[in-house]
Amino acid sequence: MPSPNLDTPEGIELHIRAVFGQSARGALCIAGAESGWRADALNVNDDSSRDRGVFQINSRWHGGLTDGDAFDAATNVAYAFRLSDGGRNWSAWSAVTRKRCGFD
């Protein structure tokens, strides 16, 4: 099976399904709420930190993730998989997003 095109929201959705497996429903909701499944999504916060990429990984709290990696869909999804303990713990994301996705 060919790899999905990670330059499109549809391809990113397919990639999230492949990476997260049984936890994909929650991961898709989080990524959809955070970025609309877009690798180039960027939000600058009041404290000048930046939420970057598909899962909006924050530059202050996750400074070890470079911008290049944060805006690379495959790397961002893999980072979110590790950060969320395979989709079992979404506490690193905002309470608003977690509630919207049924995690709080």
Secondary structure, 3 states (H helix, E strand, C coil): CCCCCCCCHHHHHHHHHHHHHHHHHHHHHHHHHHHCCCCCCEEECCCCCEEECCCCEECCCCCCCCHHHHCCHHHHHHHHHHHCCCCCCCCCCCHHHHHHCCCC
